[in-house]
Amino acid sequence: MEWTRTDEAPYPLRWIATNAPLNYQLYEVSACTVGILTSENLSSHDYLVMEAEGRRIPLRVAEILPPVRPDQGPMIKRYRLSCLDCLMELDRLLAPDASSERRLQFPRCPVNPRIYVEARWPGREHLEMLESVDISRSGLLLRSVQGSNYVSMPNDTAFPLRLDVARLWLPESVQPLARIVRTYQAYEEFKTFSYIAVQLIDWSSREADTWNRLLRRIERGFLPGLAHSVESKL
């Protein structure tokens, strides 16, 4: 994350109580939340309003996240703000184009029931069965179903996936091309599991629409077990 006090935020943000402007930087967006960096102190009782594209977006401080210290500079505070208007789609309003141009992130959310994933590793005949730990707009964190199988694929390896999303009330499976971002092992539930963070890099427009529909249901809490977003990112 990059931050300087001279950065101009793309959309004015003010406290509702005092109408005072807030110096901030937008770093994260979802359908109903935004993440900001700021040197100001906010509390869980603060309400704010953002002006964007001719609209006023009412916001409330939903989470106070751990602060960061970029480039060994002063500590910068992080907050996640939730939109009080459930009909607004903040990602489409604030990041209508590719969000990478503004270096925006997407929050990662757990999903219950988990998505089962079939992966076809390069050079292997059999399919690898994985399950989702959490998902975001850009990818998934997966783990091996069998704890004894260690995935040793190098980063940037591309391979096809088949995501079983039928149990999440979607009409069809999604079969994108994925790229490995990182792999690691962790000991949990009396087993050592392989974890694989993947970025989804290629799929049809129809599959992309299906995936975005799923993400909106998750971000808006329409599926169970989704009370909190996950702090890590791909």
C-alpha positions in Angstrom: 0.0 0.0 0.0 1.2 3.4 -0.9 0.2 6.6 1.0 1.3 10.2 1.2 -0.5 13.0 2.8 -0.5 15.0 -0.4 -2.5 12.3 -2.3 -5.8 13.6 -3.6 -8.6 11.1 -2.9 -10.7 10.5 -6.0 -14.0 11.2 -4.2 -14.6 13.7 -1.4 -15.4 12.1 2.0 -16.8 14.0 5.0 -18.0 13.4 8.5 -21.8 13.7 8.6 -21.8 15.2 12.1 -19.4 18.1 11.3 -19.3 18.2 7.5 -15.5 18.3 7.9 -13.5 16.8 5.0 -11.5 13.6 5.6 -8.0 13.2 4.1 -7.9 9.6 2.9 -6.9 7.1 0.2 -9.2 4.5 -1.2 -7.5 1.1 -1.4 -10.3 -1.5 -1.4 -13.9 -1.7 -2.8 -16.7 -4.3 -2.9 -20.4 -4.2 -3.8 -21.3 -2.7 -0.4 -18.0 -1.7 1.4 -14.9 0.5 0.8 -11.6 0.3 2.5 -9.7 3.5 3.3 -6.2 4.6 4.5 -6.0 7.7 6.6 -4.1 9.4 9.4 -7.4 10.5 11.0 -8.9 8.7 14.0 -12.3 7.1 13.3 -14.6 5.2 15.7 -17.2 2.5 15.2 -19.9 5.2 15.8 -18.8 7.5 13.0 -21.0 8.1 9.9 -19.6 9.6 6.7 -20.8 10.6 3.3 -18.8 10.2 0.0 -19.6 12.1 -3.1 -19.0 10.2 -6.3 -20.4 10.5 -9.9 -23.0 13.0 -8.7 -24.3 10.8 -5.9 -24.0 10.9 -2.1 -23.0 7.6 -0.6 -23.9 7.2 3.1 -21.2 5.2 5.0 -20.6 3.9 8.5 -17.4 2.6 10.0 -17.9 -1.2 10.0 -14.4 -2.4 10.9 -11.2 -0.9 12.4 -8.4 -2.8 10.7 -4.8 -3.2 11.9 -2.7 -0.1 10.9 0.2 -0.2 8.4 3.5 1.5 8.2 4.4 2.0 4.5 8.1 2.5 3.6 9.0 2.9 7.3 7.0 6.1 7.5 4.3 7.1 10.0 1.7 4.6 11.0 -1.4 4.8 8.7 -4.8 3.7 10.0 -7.1 1.4 8.0 -10.9 1.2 8.1 -13.6 -0.6 6.3 -16.8 1.4 5.7 -20.1 -0.2 4.9 -22.7 1.5 2.7 -26.1 2.3 4.4 -27.9 2.1 1.0 -28.2 -1.6 0.2 -29.2 -0.8 -3.4 -25.9 0.8 -4.3 -23.2 -1.2 -6.0 -20.1 0.5 -4.9 -17.7 -1.5 -7.1 -19.5 -0.5 -10.3 -19.8 3.1 -9.1 -16.3 3.6 -7.8 -14.3 1.2 -10.0 -16.2 0.8 -13.3 -13.1 -0.1 -15.2 -10.1 -2.3 -14.3 -9.4 -1.6 -10.6 -5.7 -2.5 -11.0 -5.2 0.9 -12.7 -5.9 2.5 -9.3 -4.3 -0.3 -7.4 -7.5 -1.1 -5.6 -8.0 -4.4 -3.8 -11.0 -6.6 -3.3 -11.8 -8.0 0.1 -11.6 -11.8 0.6 -14.6 -13.5 2.1 -15.1 -17.0 3.5 -18.0 -19.0 1.8 -20.1 -21.6 3.4 -20.7 -24.2 2.0 -17.2 -24.4 0.5 -16.7 -24.5 -3.2 -15.1 -27.7 -4.4 -12.6 -27.3 -7.2 -11.2 -29.7 -9.7 -7.7 -28.7 -10.8 -5.7 -30.3 -13.7 -2.1 -29.8 -13.0 0.3 -29.6 -16.0 1.9 -33.0 -16.8 -0.5 -35.0 -14.6 -3.2 -37.3 -15.7 -5.4 -37.3 -12.6 -7.5 -34.4 -11.3 -6.6 -32.7 -8.0 -9.6 -32.1 -5.7 -9.4 -28.8 -3.7 -11.8 -26.8 -1.6 -12.1 -23.1 -1.2 -11.0 -21.3 2.0 -12.0 -17.8 0.9 -12.7 -16.0 -2.4 -12.4 -12.6 -3.8 -13.1 -10.9 -7.2 -9.7 -11.8 -8.4 -9.2 -15.3 -7.2 -9.4 -18.0 -4.5 -7.4 -19.4 -1.6 -7.7 -23.2 -1.9 -6.5 -26.1 0.2 -6.1 -29.8 -0.6 -8.9 -32.0 0.5 -6.4 -34.7 1.6 -3.9 -33.3 4.0 -1.1 -35.7 2.9 -1.0 -34.3 -0.7 1.5 -31.5 -1.0 1.2 -29.2 -4.0 4.6 -28.2 -5.2 3.7 -26.3 -8.4 5.8 -23.2 -9.0 4.4 -19.7 -8.9 2.9 -18.4 -12.2 1.9 -21.9 -13.3 -1.3 -21.7 -15.3 -3.9 -24.5 -15.3 -7.6 -25.0 -15.8 -10.1 -25.2 -12.9 -13.7 -26.4 -12.6 -15.5 -24.6 -9.8 -18.6 -26.5 -8.4 -20.9 -23.6 -7.6 -24.2 -25.3 -8.2 -24.7 -25.7 -4.4 -24.6 -21.9 -4.1 -27.7 -21.6 -6.2 -26.0 -20.7 -9.5 -27.1 -22.3 -12.7 -23.8 -23.7 -14.0 -20.2 -24.5 -13.1 -17.4 -22.1 -13.8 -14.3 -23.3 -15.6 -11.7 -20.5 -15.7 -8.0 -20.6 -16.3 -6.1 -19.9 -13.1 -2.5 -18.8 -12.2 -0.7 -19.9 -9.0 0.3 -16.9 -6.9 1.8 -18.8 -4.0 1.7 -22.1 -2.2 2.4 -23.0 1.4 1.7 -25.7 4.1 -0.1 -25.2 7.4 -0.9 -27.7 10.2 -4.7 -27.6 11.0 -7.2 -30.1 12.3 -4.6 -32.7 13.1 -3.4 -32.6 9.5 -0.9 -30.7 7.3 -2.7 -29.1 4.4 -1.4 -27.6 1.2 -2.7 -24.1 0.5 -2.7 -22.6 -3.0 -3.6 -19.0 -3.7 -4.7 -18.6 -7.3 -5.7 -15.7 -9.5 -8.4 -16.2 -12.1 -7.0 -15.0 -15.4 -9.3 -16.2 -18.2 -12.9 -17.2 -18.7 -15.9 -16.4 -20.9 -18.0 -13.3 -20.3 -20.9 -15.6 -19.3 -18.8 -17.3 -16.6 -17.6 -13.9 -15.5 -21.2 -12.8 -15.0 -21.9 -15.9 -13.0 -18.8 -15.3 -10.8 -19.8 -11.7 -10.2 -23.3 -12.7 -9.3 -21.9 -15.1 -6.7 -19.6 -12.5 -5.2 -22.4 -10.0 -4.8 -24.4 -12.6 -2.9 -21.5 -13.3 -0.7 -20.6 -9.6 -0.1 -24.1 -8.7 0.7 -24.4 -11.6 3.2 -27.0 -13.6 1.3 -25.1 -16.9 2.0 -24.5 -18.3 5.5 -21.2 -18.1 7.4 -20.1 -14.8 6.0 -20.1 -12.5 9.0 -16.5 -11.2 8.4 -14.2 -10.5 5.6 -10.8 -12.0 5.6 -7.8 -9.7 6.0 -5.3 -11.4 3.8 -5.2 -10.9 0.0 -3.9 -12.7 -3.0 
